[in-house]
Amino acid sequence: MRSKIYLVLIFFSFSFNSCSDDYYPKPKAYVRFDLPEKNYLTFDMNYPFTFNYPVYALVNKDSSPNSEPYWLNIVFPAQNGKVYFSYKKIKDNLSSLIEDSRTFAYKHTIKADAIKERVFQNEEDNVYGIMYEIEGNTASAVQFFVTDSVRHFIRGSLYFDAHPNKDSLAPLVSFIKEDVLVLMESIKWNNK
């Protein structure tokens, strides 16, 4: 009987002590990212192209079963992102390659709030293309293609290894989108 009374008293003492008017719920927030300083290296291997990429990224040869020669993955380990980078030689198929790139970008229409097309032109180095900025809770936030319109065609798409959440990923998307733009601006063709 005494043990029951002690248990009841302990229960009530904890109940009264746990109640206070000082409780404030924590506001909802997203993860804060410490982003590195922007510096670039040049990818200049025995490939039909060269480009600049950030020092905090890794450039790996694509080893997936469907990969073709000159396909790369530009990995952002700290940001948990990856740009899938594919290269094709043009063989009277430029219009179908461009349409495929557009189709891949617009497959995200279901979840996208908007898709903005940014035309890219570098006449000096003969590089032309489009960057697709895909806004919303989509799997890919940035896609692009560049070409010389005669021999070379490159397509890229940025994905994060995370559940799509436009608010929490916005700083990373904005940060890496700048790197993708630098990559596009720095492409030069090696006519092999």
Secondary structure, 3 states (H helix, E strand, C coil): CHHHHHHHHHHHHHHHHHCCCCCCCCCCCCCCCCCCCCCEEEECCCCCEEEEEECCCEEEECCCCCCCCCCEEEEEHHHCEEEEEEEEECCCCHHHHHHHHHHHHHHHHHCEEEEEEEEEEECCCCEEEEEEEEEECCCEEEEEEEECCCCEEEEEEEEECCCCCHHHHHHHHHHHHHHHHHHHHHCEECCC
